[in-house]
Amino acid sequence: MPKFRFAAALLGVLCAAAASPALAHVLLVQADPPPNATVHAAPAALTLRFSEPIALALCQVLVRDATGREAQITAIPVPGATPSDVVVKLFPLTPGAYRVEWRAVARDSHNSNGSYSFTFTP
């Protein structure tokens, strides 16, 4: 009986490992402005592309300046783009550092969050 339990446990671990890609969380794969970039023209919008289609109504994006003041207007879908894209319209930016904080929920309800920074220097 102990050999059976060991074999069953090993089979369970192998099945879980094989299924892990299907259980992956949505990832940020591209951003404009990109992480750690210095941009010399103030962007009017921030574009985020995720690894899979997202539920836009559940997506949250905050763009803050160095003082913590929010710099975005709203998150909207990109017309004609993939369901993996989110565009955030920005207020006119002043020179300085900005932090982007995001939370994305995939259509299959897996979610992820993260953050990155960029700098605007005219």
C-alpha positions, -999 to 999 in steps of 0.1 A, spaced: 0 0 0 28 25 7 41 21 -29 6 29 -42 4 61 -21 38 72 -34 28 65 -70 -4 84 -66 13 113 -50 39 114 -78 12 112 -104 -6 142 -87 26 163 -88 33 155 -124 -3 164 -134 -1 197 -115 32 205 -132 18 197 -166 -13 219 -160 6 249 -147 8 268 -181 -30 266 -183 -32 282 -148 -8 310 -156 -17 345 -147 -21 374 -172 12 391 -177 22 426 -189 41 419 -222 45 454 -236 40 490 -225 43 524 -241 60 543 -225 81 512 -216 93 504 -181 123 524 -170 122 546 -201 129 583 -204 106 599 -228 112 634 -243 77 641 -254 48 640 -230 26 610 -239 -11 617 -242 -18 581 -233 -3 550 -218 -8 517 -237 -5 483 -219 -5 449 -237 -12 418 -217 -4 382 -225 -41 373 -230 -75 390 -235 -86 408 -204 -119 418 -188 -115 455 -193 -142 464 -167 -121 447 -140 -88 462 -151 -73 489 -129 -45 512 -140 -32 541 -119 -5 565 -131 10 587 -104 35 614 -104 64 616 -78 40 633 -53 14 605 -56 -10 626 -76 -30 607 -102 -21 616 -138 -46 595 -157 -81 603 -169 -95 568 -176 -88 533 -189 -104 526 -223 -101 499 -249 -80 506 -280 -102 508 -310 -93 481 -335 -66 466 -313 -66 432 -296 -87 424 -265 -53 422 -247 -47 460 -250 -57 488 -226 -51 525 -232 -51 550 -204 -56 586 -213 -33 609 -194 -36 645 -182 -9 668 -196 22 656 -179 48 678 -163 84 667 -163 93 641 -137 90 605 -127 58 585 -130 47 552 -116 23 529 -134 4 505 -111 -18 479 -129 -42 451 -120 -55 430 -149 -81 402 -148 -81 377 -177 -114 367 -192 -108 333 -176 -107 352 -142 -70 348 -135 -55 380 -123 -21 397 -118 -8 430 -108 24 449 -111 40 483 -115 68 501 -133 82 536 -137 91 559 -165 104 595 -166 93 624 -188 122 648 -195 115 673 -223 
